Amino acid sequence: MSIGNAPSLLLRQLAGELCRLRNYAGLDQRALGKQIDLSQAMVSRAERAEKMLPLPKVLAWARACGAGEDVLKRLAELT
């Protein structure tokens, strides 16, 4: 996924998409985390491209934010 400690381009793109989805849905990190069984800290790490989430968690995140099928497909490709 990355070279050394630098996140890969795909991971940074995924992180940006996840952050935008959460913000667009009006959820804070803690509220989203509760919905998809992640800690606020893990949500934060995912949004900063420090942690790659497994595909089921990425899709759960997107669904919790009300994302459509086109967004789910795009996130699956990035993951």
TAPE-V560258 format. One record per pair of residues at least 12 apart in sequence whose ideal C-beta (glycine too) atoms are under 10 Angstrom apart, sorted by the first residue. I is the first residue (numbers start at 1). J is the second residue. D is the distance in whole Angstrom. If there is no record, write none. Layout:
BEGIN
i:I j:J d:D
i:I j:J d:D
END
This chain:
BEGIN
i:1 j:49 d:10
i:1 j:52 d:6
i:2 j:49 d:9
i:2 j:50 d:10
i:2 j:52 d:9
i:5 j:50 d:9
i:6 j:49 d:9
i:7 j:48 d:8
i:7 j:49 d:4
i:7 j:50 d:7
i:7 j:51 d:9
i:7 j:52 d:9
i:8 j:49 d:8
i:8 j:52 d:9
i:9 j:49 d:10
i:9 j:78 d:10
i:10 j:49 d:10
i:10 j:52 d:9
i:10 j:77 d:9
i:10 j:78 d:5
i:10 j:79 d:8
i:11 j:46 d:9
i:11 j:49 d:5
i:11 j:50 d:9
i:11 j:51 d:9
i:11 j:52 d:6
i:11 j:78 d:8
i:11 j:79 d:9
i:12 j:48 d:9
i:12 j:49 d:5
i:12 j:78 d:10
i:13 j:49 d:9
i:13 j:74 d:9
i:13 j:75 d:10
i:13 j:77 d:10
i:13 j:78 d:6
i:14 j:46 d:8
i:14 j:47 d:10
i:14 j:49 d:8
i:14 j:52 d:8
i:14 j:53 d:8
i:14 j:58 d:7
i:14 j:74 d:9
i:14 j:75 d:7
i:14 j:77 d:9
i:14 j:78 d:4
i:14 j:79 d:6
i:15 j:45 d:9
i:15 j:46 d:6
i:15 j:47 d:5
i:15 j:48 d:6
i:15 j:49 d:4
i:15 j:50 d:8
i:15 j:51 d:9
i:15 j:52 d:9
i:15 j:53 d:10
i:15 j:78 d:9
i:16 j:47 d:8
i:16 j:49 d:8
i:16 j:78 d:10
i:17 j:47 d:10
i:17 j:58 d:9
i:17 j:61 d:10
i:17 j:62 d:8
i:17 j:67 d:9
i:17 j:71 d:8
i:17 j:74 d:7
i:17 j:75 d:6
i:17 j:78 d:7
i:18 j:32 d:9
i:18 j:43 d:8
i:18 j:46 d:6
i:18 j:47 d:6
i:18 j:49 d:10
i:18 j:53 d:8
i:18 j:57 d:10
i:18 j:58 d:7
i:18 j:61 d:6
i:18 j:62 d:8
i:18 j:65 d:8
i:18 j:67 d:10
i:18 j:75 d:8
i:18 j:78 d:9
i:19 j:43 d:9
i:19 j:44 d:10
i:19 j:46 d:8
i:19 j:47 d:4
i:19 j:48 d:9
i:19 j:49 d:10
i:20 j:47 d:10
i:20 j:65 d:9
i:21 j:61 d:7
i:21 j:62 d:6
i:21 j:63 d:10
i:21 j:64 d:9
i:21 j:65 d:4
i:21 j:66 d:8
i:21 j:67 d:6
i:21 j:71 d:7
i:21 j:75 d:8
i:22 j:43 d:8
i:22 j:46 d:10
i:22 j:47 d:7
i:22 j:61 d:7
i:22 j:62 d:10
i:22 j:64 d:9
i:22 j:65 d:6
i:23 j:47 d:10
i:23 j:65 d:9
i:24 j:65 d:7
i:24 j:66 d:8
i:24 j:67 d:9
i:25 j:61 d:10
i:25 j:62 d:10
i:25 j:64 d:7
i:25 j:65 d:4
i:25 j:66 d:6
i:25 j:67 d:9
i:26 j:65 d:9
i:26 j:66 d:10
i:27 j:43 d:9
i:27 j:61 d:10
i:27 j:64 d:7
i:27 j:65 d:7
i:27 j:66 d:10
i:28 j:40 d:8
i:28 j:43 d:9
i:29 j:41 d:9
i:29 j:42 d:9
i:29 j:43 d:4
i:29 j:44 d:6
i:29 j:46 d:9
i:29 j:47 d:8
i:30 j:43 d:8
i:30 j:44 d:10
i:31 j:43 d:9
i:31 j:64 d:9
i:32 j:46 d:10
i:32 j:47 d:10
i:32 j:60 d:10
i:32 j:61 d:7
i:32 j:64 d:6
i:32 j:65 d:7
i:33 j:46 d:10
i:33 j:61 d:9
i:33 j:64 d:10
i:34 j:64 d:10
i:35 j:60 d:8
i:35 j:61 d:9
i:35 j:63 d:9
i:35 j:64 d:4
i:35 j:65 d:9
i:36 j:53 d:9
i:36 j:56 d:9
i:36 j:57 d:6
i:36 j:58 d:10
i:36 j:59 d:9
i:36 j:60 d:4
i:36 j:61 d:6
i:36 j:62 d:10
i:36 j:63 d:8
i:36 j:64 d:5
i:36 j:65 d:10
i:37 j:57 d:8
i:37 j:60 d:8
i:38 j:51 d:10
i:38 j:53 d:8
i:38 j:57 d:7
i:38 j:60 d:9
i:38 j:61 d:8
i:42 j:57 d:9
i:43 j:61 d:8
i:46 j:58 d:8
i:46 j:61 d:8
i:47 j:61 d:10
i:52 j:79 d:8
i:53 j:75 d:10
i:53 j:79 d:8
i:54 j:79 d:8
i:55 j:75 d:8
i:55 j:76 d:6
i:55 j:78 d:10
i:55 j:79 d:5
i:56 j:79 d:10
i:57 j:79 d:9
i:58 j:72 d:9
i:58 j:75 d:5
i:58 j:76 d:7
i:58 j:78 d:8
i:58 j:79 d:5
i:59 j:71 d:10
i:59 j:72 d:6
i:59 j:75 d:7
i:59 j:76 d:7
i:59 j:79 d:8
i:61 j:75 d:8
i:62 j:74 d:9
i:62 j:75 d:5
i:62 j:76 d:9
END
